[in-house]
Amino acid sequence: MSAYSPARRAAAWGVHAYTGLGLPLNLLGAWALFEHDARTFFLTQCAAVFVDATDGFMARAVDVKKVVPEFDGRRLDDIIDFITFSFMPALALPLLGMIPESWAWFGAVPLLASGYGFCQDRAKTDQSFVGFPSYWNIVLLYLYVLGASAGLTVGVFSALAVLVFVPIHYVYPTRTLFMRPVTLGLGALWSVAMLFVAWDVRHPLAVPVAWGSLLYVVYYTVLSGVNHAQMTRES
């Protein structure tokens, strides 16, 4: 008999169900891609990323590992993360017209790199992502809104695929203690900006807002360099 009340177990299963929302959201996004509906695709990606960013806090609050030990929520989260951050952007490259259909095979490059990254024991530490953390959907949104050429798109994705294999300690926004309040505050503003861009990629302000939001990307990149230096010294 479980040591936890039915209400507590229901709450834990509710968190797992919340995590699982990433699956239908990505399915809806895939349908949108085949309909060449960029707006719905990017909005479903935003929703899936929001679920991924918030379910961990809920899981810790309910202590799902102890309450429902028979279900591996981390494995479910990893499956959804791979679909959200890697598979969907790879599928989107040709379907959004960002690369020619004859180049569709190129989608295997970020997929294979991410497959390696996701399966590394030290892909995450207590405070860092190790290697480029497969933010392919974010990169995709920027390149799409800013009208990047097929050549530039392939070049950026190729460079980031290489960085998956380079053990740089990237900032994990909710776990990296160094500058965390600033990172989370700026990250919230950045998230609002990106939601605005995704809401209407053809809006006259979408391009300037995207350019302005890159300031946070610069901040994140510089902070990751500092974080890597600290982690290297400590090790």
SEDREN-103595 format. One record per residue (C-alpha): residue number from 0; residue in three letters; chain; x, y, z. Coordinates in Angstrom, 1 decimal, padded with zeros to 4 digits. Layout:
N
<node k="NUM" r="ALA" c="A" c1="X" c2="Y" c3="Z"/>
...
! end
This chain:
235
<node k="0" r="MET" c="A" c1="000.0" c2="000.0" c3="000.0"/>
<node k="1" r="SER" c="A" c1="001.3" c2="003.5" c3="-000.9"/>
<node k="2" r="ALA" c="A" c1="002.6" c2="005.7" c3="001.9"/>
<node k="3" r="TYR" c="A" c1="001.1" c2="008.7" c3="000.1"/>
<node k="4" r="SER" c="A" c1="-002.6" c2="009.7" c3="000.0"/>
<node k="5" r="PRO" c="A" c1="-004.6" c2="009.4" c3="-003.2"/>
<node k="6" r="ALA" c="A" c1="-004.6" c2="013.1" c3="-003.6"/>
<node k="7" r="ARG" c="A" c1="-000.8" c2="013.3" c3="-003.4"/>
<node k="8" r="ARG" c="A" c1="-000.5" c2="010.5" c3="-006.0"/>
<node k="9" r="ALA" c="A" c1="-003.1" c2="012.2" c3="-008.2"/>
<node k="10" r="ALA" c="A" c1="-001.0" c2="015.4" c3="-008.0"/>
<node k="11" r="ALA" c="A" c1="002.1" c2="013.5" c3="-009.0"/>
<node k="12" r="TRP" c="A" c1="000.4" c2="011.9" c3="-011.9"/>
<node k="13" r="GLY" c="A" c1="-001.0" c2="015.3" c3="-012.9"/>
<node k="14" r="VAL" c="A" c1="002.6" c2="016.6" c3="-013.2"/>
<node k="15" r="HIS" c="A" c1="003.5" c2="013.7" c3="-015.5"/>
<node k="16" r="ALA" c="A" c1="000.4" c2="014.4" c3="-017.5"/>
<node k="17" r="TYR" c="A" c1="001.5" c2="018.1" c3="-017.7"/>
<node k="18" r="THR" c="A" c1="004.9" c2="017.0" c3="-019.0"/>
<node k="19" r="GLY" c="A" c1="003.2" c2="014.8" c3="-021.5"/>
<node k="20" r="LEU" c="A" c1="001.5" c2="017.8" c3="-023.1"/>
<node k="21" r="GLY" c="A" c1="004.6" c2="018.3" c3="-025.1"/>
<node k="22" r="LEU" c="A" c1="003.7" c2="015.3" c3="-027.2"/>
<node k="23" r="PRO" c="A" c1="000.3" c2="016.5" c3="-028.6"/>
<node k="24" r="LEU" c="A" c1="001.8" c2="020.0" c3="-028.9"/>
<node k="25" r="ASN" c="A" c1="004.5" c2="018.7" c3="-031.2"/>
<node k="26" r="LEU" c="A" c1="002.0" c2="016.6" c3="-033.1"/>
<node k="27" r="LEU" c="A" c1="000.0" c2="019.7" c3="-033.7"/>
<node k="28" r="GLY" c="A" c1="003.2" c2="021.5" c3="-034.8"/>
<node k="29" r="ALA" c="A" c1="004.0" c2="018.8" c3="-037.3"/>
<node k="30" r="TRP" c="A" c1="000.5" c2="019.1" c3="-038.8"/>
<node k="31" r="ALA" c="A" c1="001.1" c2="022.8" c3="-039.1"/>
<node k="32" r="LEU" c="A" c1="004.4" c2="022.3" c3="-040.9"/>
<node k="33" r="PHE" c="A" c1="002.8" c2="020.1" c3="-043.5"/>
<node k="34" r="GLU" c="A" c1="000.2" c2="022.8" c3="-044.0"/>
<node k="35" r="HIS" c="A" c1="003.0" c2="025.4" c3="-044.3"/>
<node k="36" r="ASP" c="A" c1="001.5" c2="027.2" c3="-041.3"/>
<node k="37" r="ALA" c="A" c1="004.6" c2="028.8" c3="-039.7"/>
<node k="38" r="ARG" c="A" c1="002.7" c2="030.7" c3="-037.1"/>
<node k="39" r="THR" c="A" c1="001.0" c2="027.7" c3="-035.6"/>
<node k="40" r="PHE" c="A" c1="004.2" c2="025.7" c3="-035.7"/>
<node k="41" r="PHE" c="A" c1="006.2" c2="028.4" c3="-033.8"/>
<node k="42" r="LEU" c="A" c1="003.4" c2="028.9" c3="-031.3"/>
<node k="43" r="THR" c="A" c1="003.2" c2="025.2" c3="-030.5"/>
<node k="44" r="GLN" c="A" c1="007.0" c2="025.2" c3="-030.1"/>
<node k="45" r="CYS" c="A" c1="006.7" c2="028.1" c3="-027.6"/>
<node k="46" r="ALA" c="A" c1="004.0" c2="026.2" c3="-025.7"/>
<node k="47" r="ALA" c="A" c1="006.1" c2="023.0" c3="-025.6"/>
<node k="48" r="VAL" c="A" c1="009.1" c2="025.0" c3="-024.4"/>
<node k="49" r="PHE" c="A" c1="007.0" c2="026.7" c3="-021.7"/>
<node k="50" r="VAL" c="A" c1="005.8" c2="023.3" c3="-020.5"/>
<node k="51" r="ASP" c="A" c1="009.4" c2="022.0" c3="-020.4"/>
<node k="52" r="ALA" c="A" c1="010.6" c2="025.1" c3="-018.5"/>
<node k="53" r="THR" c="A" c1="007.9" c2="024.8" c3="-015.8"/>
<node k="54" r="ASP" c="A" c1="007.3" c2="021.1" c3="-015.2"/>
<node k="55" r="GLY" c="A" c1="010.6" c2="020.6" c3="-013.3"/>
<node k="56" r="PHE" c="A" c1="009.5" c2="023.1" c3="-010.6"/>
<node k="57" r="MET" c="A" c1="006.2" c2="021.3" c3="-010.3"/>
<node k="58" r="ALA" c="A" c1="007.8" c2="017.9" c3="-010.1"/>
<node k="59" r="ARG" c="A" c1="010.1" c2="019.0" c3="-007.3"/>
<node k="60" r="ALA" c="A" c1="007.2" c2="020.6" c3="-005.5"/>
<node k="61" r="VAL" c="A" c1="005.2" c2="017.4" c3="-005.5"/>
<node k="62" r="ASP" c="A" c1="008.3" c2="015.2" c3="-005.2"/>
<node k="63" r="VAL" c="A" c1="007.1" c2="012.9" c3="-008.0"/>
<node k="64" r="LYS" c="A" c1="010.1" c2="010.6" c3="-007.8"/>
<node k="65" r="LYS" c="A" c1="009.1" c2="009.4" c3="-004.3"/>
<node k="66" r="VAL" c="A" c1="005.3" c2="009.6" c3="-004.8"/>
<node k="67" r="VAL" c="A" c1="005.2" c2="007.7" c3="-008.1"/>
<node k="68" r="PRO" c="A" c1="008.5" c2="005.7" c3="-008.2"/>
<node k="69" r="GLU" c="A" c1="007.2" c2="003.3" c3="-010.7"/>
<node k="70" r="PHE" c="A" c1="007.1" c2="005.9" c3="-013.5"/>
<node k="71" r="ASP" c="A" c1="010.2" c2="007.5" c3="-014.9"/>
<node k="72" r="GLY" c="A" c1="009.3" c2="011.2" c3="-015.6"/>
<node k="73" r="ARG" c="A" c1="012.8" c2="012.1" c3="-016.5"/>
<node k="74" r="ARG" c="A" c1="012.7" c2="009.6" c3="-019.4"/>
<node k="75" r="LEU" c="A" c1="009.4" c2="011.0" c3="-020.6"/>
<node k="76" r="ASP" c="A" c1="010.9" c2="014.5" c3="-020.4"/>
<node k="77" r="ASP" c="A" c1="014.0" c2="013.5" c3="-022.4"/>
<node k="78" r="ILE" c="A" c1="011.9" c2="011.9" c3="-025.1"/>
<node k="79" r="ILE" c="A" c1="009.8" c2="015.1" c3="-025.4"/>
<node k="80" r="ASP" c="A" c1="012.9" c2="017.3" c3="-025.3"/>
<node k="81" r="PHE" c="A" c1="014.5" c2="015.5" c3="-028.2"/>
<node k="82" r="ILE" c="A" c1="011.3" c2="015.8" c3="-030.3"/>
<node k="83" r="THR" c="A" c1="010.8" c2="019.5" c3="-029.3"/>
<node k="84" r="PHE" c="A" c1="014.3" c2="020.8" c3="-029.5"/>
<node k="85" r="SER" c="A" c1="015.8" c2="018.5" c3="-032.2"/>
<node k="86" r="PHE" c="A" c1="013.4" c2="016.5" c3="-034.4"/>
<node k="87" r="MET" c="A" c1="010.8" c2="019.3" c3="-035.0"/>
<node k="88" r="PRO" c="A" c1="013.4" c2="021.9" c3="-036.1"/>
<node k="89" r="ALA" c="A" c1="015.1" c2="019.3" c3="-038.4"/>
<node k="90" r="LEU" c="A" c1="011.7" c2="018.6" c3="-039.9"/>
<node k="91" r="ALA" c="A" c1="010.9" c2="022.3" c3="-040.3"/>
<node k="92" r="LEU" c="A" c1="014.0" c2="023.2" c3="-042.3"/>
<node k="93" r="PRO" c="A" c1="012.7" c2="022.1" c3="-045.7"/>
<node k="94" r="LEU" c="A" c1="009.0" c2="022.4" c3="-044.9"/>
<node k="95" r="LEU" c="A" c1="009.4" c2="026.1" c3="-044.0"/>
<node k="96" r="GLY" c="A" c1="011.4" c2="026.6" c3="-047.1"/>
<node k="97" r="MET" c="A" c1="014.6" c2="027.5" c3="-045.2"/>
<node k="98" r="ILE" c="A" c1="016.6" c2="025.0" c3="-047.2"/>
<node k="99" r="PRO" c="A" c1="015.7" c2="023.4" c3="-050.6"/>
<node k="100" r="GLU" c="A" c1="013.8" c2="020.2" c3="-050.5"/>
<node k="101" r="SER" c="A" c1="016.8" c2="018.5" c3="-052.2"/>
<node k="102" r="TRP" c="A" c1="018.8" c2="019.4" c3="-049.0"/>
<node k="103" r="ALA" c="A" c1="016.3" c2="017.8" c3="-046.7"/>
<node k="104" r="TRP" c="A" c1="018.8" c2="015.2" c3="-045.8"/>
<node k="105" r="PHE" c="A" c1="020.7" c2="017.9" c3="-043.9"/>
<node k="106" r="GLY" c="A" c1="018.2" c2="017.7" c3="-041.1"/>
<node k="107" r="ALA" c="A" c1="020.0" c2="014.5" c3="-040.0"/>
<node k="108" r="VAL" c="A" c1="023.0" c2="016.6" c3="-039.0"/>
<node k="109" r="PRO" c="A" c1="021.5" c2="018.3" c3="-036.0"/>
<node k="110" r="LEU" c="A" c1="019.5" c2="015.1" c3="-035.2"/>
<node k="111" r="LEU" c="A" c1="022.6" c2="013.0" c3="-035.0"/>
<node k="112" r="ALA" c="A" c1="024.5" c2="015.6" c3="-033.0"/>
<node k="113" r="SER" c="A" c1="021.7" c2="015.9" c3="-030.6"/>
<node k="114" r="GLY" c="A" c1="021.3" c2="012.1" c3="-030.3"/>
<node k="115" r="TYR" c="A" c1="024.9" c2="012.0" c3="-029.1"/>
<node k="116" r="GLY" c="A" c1="024.4" c2="015.0" c3="-026.8"/>
<node k="117" r="PHE" c="A" c1="021.2" c2="013.6" c3="-025.2"/>
<node k="118" r="CYS" c="A" c1="022.9" c2="010.2" c3="-024.5"/>
<node k="119" r="GLN" c="A" c1="026.0" c2="011.6" c3="-022.7"/>
<node k="120" r="ASP" c="A" c1="026.0" c2="010.9" c3="-019.0"/>
<node k="121" r="ARG" c="A" c1="027.3" c2="014.4" c3="-018.4"/>
<node k="122" r="ALA" c="A" c1="025.1" c2="016.3" c3="-020.9"/>
<node k="123" r="LYS" c="A" c1="023.9" c2="018.1" c3="-017.8"/>
<node k="124" r="THR" c="A" c1="025.6" c2="018.8" c3="-014.5"/>
<node k="125" r="ASP" c="A" c1="024.0" c2="020.3" c3="-011.4"/>
<node k="126" r="GLN" c="A" c1="024.7" c2="023.8" c3="-012.8"/>
<node k="127" r="SER" c="A" c1="025.4" c2="023.5" c3="-016.5"/>
<node k="128" r="PHE" c="A" c1="024.6" c2="022.0" c3="-019.9"/>
<node k="129" r="VAL" c="A" c1="027.8" c2="020.4" c3="-021.3"/>
<node k="130" r="GLY" c="A" c1="028.1" c2="021.0" c3="-025.1"/>
<node k="131" r="PHE" c="A" c1="025.7" c2="023.0" c3="-027.1"/>
<node k="132" r="PRO" c="A" c1="022.3" c2="022.3" c3="-025.5"/>
<node k="133" r="SER" c="A" c1="020.3" c2="021.6" c3="-028.7"/>
<node k="134" r="TYR" c="A" c1="018.4" c2="024.9" c3="-028.8"/>
<node k="135" r="TRP" c="A" c1="017.7" c2="024.2" c3="-032.5"/>
<node k="136" r="ASN" c="A" c1="014.1" c2="025.5" c3="-032.3"/>
<node k="137" r="ILE" c="A" c1="015.3" c2="028.9" c3="-031.0"/>
<node k="138" r="VAL" c="A" c1="018.0" c2="029.1" c3="-033.7"/>
<node k="139" r="LEU" c="A" c1="015.4" c2="028.1" c3="-036.3"/>
<node k="140" r="LEU" c="A" c1="013.0" c2="030.9" c3="-035.2"/>
<node k="141" r="TYR" c="A" c1="015.7" c2="033.6" c3="-035.5"/>
<node k="142" r="LEU" c="A" c1="016.9" c2="032.4" c3="-038.9"/>
<node k="143" r="TYR" c="A" c1="013.4" c2="032.2" c3="-040.2"/>
<node k="144" r="VAL" c="A" c1="012.3" c2="035.6" c3="-039.0"/>
<node k="145" r="LEU" c="A" c1="015.5" c2="037.3" c3="-040.1"/>
<node k="146" r="GLY" c="A" c1="015.3" c2="035.8" c3="-043.5"/>
<node k="147" r="ALA" c="A" c1="018.6" c2="033.9" c3="-043.5"/>
<node k="148" r="SER" c="A" c1="019.7" c2="032.3" c3="-046.7"/>
<node k="149" r="ALA" c="A" c1="019.8" c2="028.5" c3="-047.1"/>
<node k="150" r="GLY" c="A" c1="023.6" c2="028.7" c3="-047.1"/>
<node k="151" r="LEU" c="A" c1="023.7" c2="030.7" c3="-043.8"/>
<node k="152" r="THR" c="A" c1="021.2" c2="028.4" c3="-042.3"/>
<node k="153" r="VAL" c="A" c1="023.2" c2="025.3" c3="-043.1"/>
<node k="154" r="GLY" c="A" c1="026.4" c2="027.0" c3="-041.9"/>
<node k="155" r="VAL" c="A" c1="024.9" c2="028.0" c3="-038.5"/>
<node k="156" r="PHE" c="A" c1="023.4" c2="024.6" c3="-037.9"/>
<node k="157" r="SER" c="A" c1="026.6" c2="022.9" c3="-038.9"/>
<node k="158" r="ALA" c="A" c1="028.7" c2="025.0" c3="-036.5"/>
<node k="159" r="LEU" c="A" c1="026.3" c2="024.4" c3="-033.6"/>
<node k="160" r="ALA" c="A" c1="026.3" c2="020.7" c3="-034.4"/>
<node k="161" r="VAL" c="A" c1="030.1" c2="020.7" c3="-034.0"/>
<node k="162" r="LEU" c="A" c1="029.7" c2="022.5" c3="-030.7"/>
<node k="163" r="VAL" c="A" c1="027.5" c2="019.7" c3="-029.3"/>
<node k="164" r="PHE" c="A" c1="030.8" c2="017.7" c3="-029.1"/>
<node k="165" r="VAL" c="A" c1="032.8" c2="020.5" c3="-027.5"/>
<node k="166" r="PRO" c="A" c1="032.5" c2="020.2" c3="-023.7"/>
<node k="167" r="ILE" c="A" c1="031.8" c2="023.8" c3="-022.9"/>
<node k="168" r="HIS" c="A" c1="029.7" c2="024.4" c3="-019.8"/>
<node k="169" r="TYR" c="A" c1="026.7" c2="026.4" c3="-021.0"/>
<node k="170" r="VAL" c="A" c1="024.5" c2="028.2" c3="-018.5"/>
<node k="171" r="TYR" c="A" c1="021.5" c2="026.2" c3="-017.3"/>
<node k="172" r="PRO" c="A" c1="019.2" c2="029.2" c3="-016.5"/>
<node k="173" r="THR" c="A" c1="017.3" c2="027.6" c3="-013.6"/>
<node k="174" r="ARG" c="A" c1="020.3" c2="025.9" c3="-012.0"/>
<node k="175" r="THR" c="A" c1="023.5" c2="028.0" c3="-012.7"/>
<node k="176" r="LEU" c="A" c1="023.8" c2="029.9" c3="-009.4"/>
<node k="177" r="PHE" c="A" c1="026.2" c2="032.6" c3="-010.9"/>
<node k="178" r="MET" c="A" c1="024.1" c2="035.6" c3="-011.9"/>
<node k="179" r="ARG" c="A" c1="020.9" c2="033.5" c3="-011.7"/>
<node k="180" r="PRO" c="A" c1="018.5" c2="036.3" c3="-010.7"/>
<node k="181" r="VAL" c="A" c1="019.7" c2="038.4" c3="-013.6"/>
<node k="182" r="THR" c="A" c1="019.6" c2="035.5" c3="-016.0"/>
<node k="183" r="LEU" c="A" c1="016.1" c2="034.6" c3="-015.1"/>
<node k="184" r="GLY" c="A" c1="014.9" c2="038.2" c3="-015.1"/>
<node k="185" r="LEU" c="A" c1="016.4" c2="038.9" c3="-018.5"/>
<node k="186" r="GLY" c="A" c1="015.3" c2="035.5" c3="-019.7"/>
<node k="187" r="ALA" c="A" c1="011.7" c2="036.4" c3="-018.9"/>
<node k="188" r="LEU" c="A" c1="011.9" c2="039.6" c3="-020.9"/>
<node k="189" r="TRP" c="A" c1="013.5" c2="037.6" c3="-023.8"/>
<node k="190" r="SER" c="A" c1="010.7" c2="035.0" c3="-023.6"/>
<node k="191" r="VAL" c="A" c1="008.1" c2="037.7" c3="-024.0"/>
<node k="192" r="ALA" c="A" c1="010.0" c2="039.1" c3="-027.0"/>
<node k="193" r="MET" c="A" c1="010.2" c2="035.7" c3="-028.7"/>
<node k="194" r="LEU" c="A" c1="006.6" c2="035.0" c3="-028.0"/>
<node k="195" r="PHE" c="A" c1="005.7" c2="038.3" c3="-029.8"/>
<node k="196" r="VAL" c="A" c1="007.9" c2="037.3" c3="-032.7"/>
<node k="197" r="ALA" c="A" c1="006.4" c2="033.8" c3="-032.9"/>
<node k="198" r="TRP" c="A" c1="002.8" c2="035.1" c3="-032.6"/>
<node k="199" r="ASP" c="A" c1="003.2" c2="036.9" c3="-036.0"/>
<node k="200" r="VAL" c="A" c1="006.4" c2="036.3" c3="-037.8"/>
<node k="201" r="ARG" c="A" c1="005.2" c2="038.7" c3="-040.5"/>
<node k="202" r="HIS" c="A" c1="004.5" c2="041.6" c3="-038.2"/>
<node k="203" r="PRO" c="A" c1="006.4" c2="044.8" c3="-039.1"/>
<node k="204" r="LEU" c="A" c1="008.0" c2="044.8" c3="-035.6"/>
<node k="205" r="ALA" c="A" c1="009.0" c2="041.1" c3="-035.7"/>
<node k="206" r="VAL" c="A" c1="012.4" c2="041.7" c3="-037.2"/>
<node k="207" r="PRO" c="A" c1="013.5" c2="044.6" c3="-035.0"/>
<node k="208" r="VAL" c="A" c1="012.2" c2="042.8" c3="-031.9"/>
<node k="209" r="ALA" c="A" c1="014.2" c2="039.7" c3="-033.0"/>
<node k="210" r="TRP" c="A" c1="017.3" c2="041.8" c3="-033.5"/>
<node k="211" r="GLY" c="A" c1="016.9" c2="043.4" c3="-030.1"/>
<node k="212" r="SER" c="A" c1="016.3" c2="040.1" c3="-028.3"/>
<node k="213" r="LEU" c="A" c1="019.7" c2="038.9" c3="-029.6"/>
<node k="214" r="LEU" c="A" c1="021.2" c2="041.1" c3="-026.8"/>
<node k="215" r="TYR" c="A" c1="020.1" c2="038.3" c3="-024.4"/>
<node k="216" r="VAL" c="A" c1="021.7" c2="035.7" c3="-026.6"/>
<node k="217" r="VAL" c="A" c1="025.0" c2="037.7" c3="-026.4"/>
<node k="218" r="TYR" c="A" c1="024.6" c2="037.9" c3="-022.6"/>
<node k="219" r="TYR" c="A" c1="023.9" c2="034.2" c3="-022.4"/>
<node k="220" r="THR" c="A" c1="026.9" c2="033.3" c3="-024.6"/>
<node k="221" r="VAL" c="A" c1="029.3" c2="035.6" c3="-022.6"/>
<node k="222" r="LEU" c="A" c1="028.0" c2="034.3" c3="-019.3"/>
<node k="223" r="SER" c="A" c1="028.4" c2="030.7" c3="-020.5"/>
<node k="224" r="GLY" c="A" c1="032.1" c2="031.5" c3="-021.2"/>
<node k="225" r="VAL" c="A" c1="032.5" c2="032.8" c3="-017.7"/>
<node k="226" r="ASN" c="A" c1="030.7" c2="029.8" c3="-016.3"/>
<node k="227" r="HIS" c="A" c1="032.9" c2="027.4" c3="-018.2"/>
<node k="228" r="ALA" c="A" c1="036.0" c2="029.1" c3="-016.9"/>
<node k="229" r="GLN" c="A" c1="034.7" c2="028.7" c3="-013.3"/>
<node k="230" r="MET" c="A" c1="033.7" c2="025.1" c3="-013.8"/>
<node k="231" r="THR" c="A" c1="037.1" c2="024.3" c3="-015.4"/>
<node k="232" r="ARG" c="A" c1="039.0" c2="025.9" c3="-012.4"/>
<node k="233" r="GLU" c="A" c1="036.9" c2="024.1" c3="-009.9"/>
<node k="234" r="SER" c="A" c1="037.5" c2="020.7" c3="-011.6"/>
! end
